[in-house]
């Protein structure tokens, strides 16, 4: 489970445009949101980063900065709303549940974040969408919607396909990274997704990490697994080099 650093929270809110990264206020369907954008160079490939059920916190900022150091622009989207960063399980379930019940809104929020990144000068024609946990489920929602992205990547994300949906419209490659000790997202779900992707001819790679539970990449958590985190990150970076070249 993530914690919010006071220093990084101040940085998110007050970082000037000339800084390495900046908070970005934007609207989707008339409602306010606050993302985070960092870009090391014009025309750099873009990573659209989708947060887990804590909302956009210092964890996503850290990952964005890691990617920026590798030469990627990153827009960390806000799927809950400006100032909404739930800390209680009940509230997290409420905000994620609302979007699981309104899939079109979920898709619209991702599209809105992508348009905002474009307005900042991001190279949206060379984009990979990635996400953690809830954000991973949102990534797959965007993939099923037929979004024209270079790739879709999930770290310990939700893998279930809603009734009435499939991957027949999916463009771009799919990379799934999952822990075999994840009791929330089971290996049966993992196998079912593999079969679905194969049925629809989607280019995909699915990697399992032994002993890794749900949220295995979250620093400071009892669930954090250093080896799985480092190996999955290395595979992600290689994937970016493969699809964004």
Order of alpha helices (4+ residues) and beta strands (2+ residues): alpha-beta-beta-beta-alpha-beta-alpha-alpha-beta-alpha-beta-beta-alpha-beta-alpha
